[in-house]
Amino acid sequence: MAIPSIAIIIPTRSRHELLKRCLSRLIPHVRSHPDCSIIVSDDGDALETSIALSAELSMVQVVQGPGRGPSANRNCGAAHATEELLIFLDDDCIPDQNLISVYRDAAMKNTDIGVFEGA
């Protein structure tokens, strides 16, 4: 199996400080994986979130969520992804530095499994 590209999907609803904390841990690791992107789907005001994240925007695509709750918001983020592997994080997560590598390795070693769950 070729190395899969990755999209990290983060649903939110105008929780800028939590989102910034999550992104501050995530972005340094995404930079070392050029085939990895971050999509934030905001069920509140995506423009407001884009402004709040102005320093991070080179790495983050912010899209307007559907305003129908967390599940629909995750699906909205996924619909904007073109990558092969999707990783869903909540905006209040503090991602481990090995998050991307662990999921990528699991997907490559277990090609018959379509969904992985982490703690």
N, C-alpha and C positions, 0 to 999 in steps of 0.2 A: 504494500500500500504506500502511495506517495504521502508525503507530509501534508496533512490537511490544513487549509486556511481556517482561521478562527474568528468568529464575531462574539464579543462579550456584550450581552444585552442587559441593560440595567433599567428596569421600570422605576419611575418615581412620580411624585406629585408635589412639586414645589418644595422639596426638602433639600435646599441648596447646601446647607452646612454638612449634613450627613453625606450627601452625594460628593461634595468636594473631598471629604475625608476618605471616602472609598476610592475615588479617582486618584488621590495623591499617593496611595499605596499601589494602585494598579498601573498607572501610566508608565513609571520607570520600567516595568517588566514588559509592557506592550511595546515599548521602543526597541527592546532587544529581540522582538519577534515581528519583523516587517510584514508578515502575512497575517497579522492580527489587527482587528479593528474594534472600536467601542461604539455602541449605539445606545443612547439614552432616549427612552420613550417617556415623555412627560404627560401625564393625565391632567395636569394643571395648565400652565402657560409655558409652552416650549420656547417662545421668544424670550421670556423673562429668565428662563433657565440658561439659554444661550448667552445672555448678557452676564449672568452670574458666573458662568464658566469661561469667560472670555480668555483667560490665560491658558486654559486647557483645550480650547476648541480645535487646535490643529490636530488633535488626536481623537476628538469626540464628535460624533454625528448626533445632533439633537433633533428628534422628530416629535411632532405633536401626537400625543396619545389620543385614543378614541373617547376618553372620559367615561368608561364603563367598568372601571375597577382594575385590580392588579392582573388578573388573568388575561383580559382583553388587551391590557397595556403590554404585557409580555409578548403576546401574539403580534401586536403592532410592531414592536421592535424587531421580532423575528422576520416579519414580512419585508423589512427594509434590508435584511442581511442577504449577501450573496455568497458568503463563505460556506464551507462544507461542515464545519463543526460549530455549534452554538453553545455558549456557556451563559447561563442565566445567573445573575447576582442581584441581590436586593441592595438598595441604596444605603442601607445601614450596615452592610457587611464590611469587614476589614480583610481584604483578600491576602492570602498567604503569598509569599514571594514565588513559590513554585506552582501556583495555580495553573498557569498556562501549560507548563511542561507536563504536569501530572495528568491533566485531561488529554492533552495531545498524545502522550505515551499510552494511556489507557485505550484511546480510540484506535491507535495503530496496532496494539497488541491484541485487541479484542474486536476484530472487524465484524463479527457476527452479533455484537451487542449494539443497539441503537441509542440507548439512554444510559447515562451514568449519573449518580447522585453523590454529592459530597457533603461533608459535615462542616 
